[in-house]
Each structure stands twice: as C-alpha cells, then as structure tokens.
Amino acid sequence: MSPKIDPETPLVSVLMTAYNREQFIGEAIDSVLNSAYSNFELIVVDDCSTDATLAIARKYESRDKRIKVYANETNLGDYPNRNKAASYAKGKYLKYLDSDDMLYPHGLGVMVSGMEKFPEAALGLGSRSTQQESAFPIFFSSEEAYRNHFFKFGFLDCGPTGVIIKSTVFRSMDGFSGTRMIGDYELWLKIAGQYPVIVLPPALVFWRVHEGQEFFAGVKSGLYLQMLLPMVIKAISSTNCKLDEAEKKKIITNNINNSVSGVLQFIKKGKFSAAIQNARKLNLHVPDFLRYFLKRRP
C-alpha cells in the first residue's frame, strides 16, 4: 500500500473521459478507488453526455476529495477530450482509464513502480503476453522498442487504458494529434521514436469489449485500415526513427502486406465495393497484391 498524501500533489493522475457511459462509469470509478495504490487523483471529464454519466460522476466527486469532475461546454470528441483531461492533471504520470474499462486493484501500483524503476522511460505499455525474454518491466531504448514491436511482439499499439505516460513528455509532444481511432498508437510511436519505454506485465487492466466502441465501428467500415498504413509509414520515415534503411523498408513492406490482407478480408465477406474503396484509399495496386501472394507461397 502506498502512503496517503496531500491530494494536491499526487504522483499519478488517472484521466477518465466520458460520453454516454452511464452503464459503465460507476464500475470504472470504483476500480480506481479500490486500487491498492492510493497516491493518485482521478479526473473525470464529461463530453456533453445526454444520459446520467455526469450525475453519476458528480456523486463520486462529493464522496472523495481525490476526484475532480469537469463538464465540457461543447462536445470535443475522443482525443481532444483526452488532451483536455490532461490539461487538468497535476501528477508526474498520466494514466488514462476509459470510462467503460476497469483497473485491477494491483494495476496502478505496478504501472507507477515500473516507471519509477526506470526514470528515463517516457512511456509504459502493458504486454499482451505473460512470457517474454526477461522479467517485467522490460526496458527498451527507442531502437529496441521499434525492433521488438515490428519484428518480435507488438506492444506499441496498446490502447490508452493499458498505458502510463510521463506527463512532461506528453505535454512536450502537444498530446494527441486528434486523429480518430489511431491517435493513441500514433502518439506512442512518436514517443518511442525519441525516448526509452518499458513493457509492463499483462492483466493490469480490464478492457471491456462492446458494440458501442468507435474502434469496432472503424474496423467494420475499413476506416481503421485506411488510416493505419499511412500513419506507420510516417512514423518510420521520421527523422527521429533510428532504424536503418533496410529495417524501415521491411517494416513498410510488412505493413503493406497487412493492408492487402485487410482488403482481402472484405472480399472474403463479399464486400467487393468496400474492398475496392479501401484499396484505393491505401493506394494499393496489383503489384502489391502479387507480392503478397508470392510471399505466402510455400
């Protein structure tokens, strides 16, 4: 257990953005309050909900002085509202928790202790796997982070609920760009291109899956597919990327193949017009498809 201190100087700011989440936000807030780690503030920013979300959050605020609730005057949308929440934060670290997700009791403490163990790290991301080559938390330089993410095991595409961020770095990057659906992955790549990061143990948070999530709407429509490839190419082509040209070329080729595979999934489902539209948006041509099939040949 961490010692309770003045709520004006929390070590970590838990940031919860919300829009029409009356069904889940109570559980999300309770999960923070039930954390074994106590040196936090919880900032809830409601984005003009039309249900009881704000009222529920206000009730919690009246009971615990570590909770601060803000209500936007106009709807900002997902990533701009995440930036808004960060603007209120006092903590050394930022810990996003979506209002339909939950922290496990040990999760916040593990994340904070990992960052404190490696003070040069700018970002900590939860692993998908219970077994890695070394014990958690795993420290990676920028080059190591990119190589492990793109060539070994993916971890830089972790959602905000599974991530903890050094607040000074977040602000130096001007926060999220506002790009829909991939804005978090975009920022993690940008940070990892310039700073060391750590990989944290899995199962620190519960990421709830439900039909109301924008991510799944983007996957179904192909919008997520359309945005992913250009974003990865931009990150790899950045002057901050320390990989050599052969590595960069391989990453781009692999991601083009992934995009081709995504287009083919639409064809398998009989959604031919969607497949054509996505191929055009991604600037994919016949040679890209031929290379994909040749690579898959035994």
Summary of the structure (lengths in Angstrom):
residues: 298
radius of gyration: 20.1
end to end distance: 54.8
largest distance: 64.0
contacts: 962
relative contact order: 0.12
helix: 47%
strand: 14%
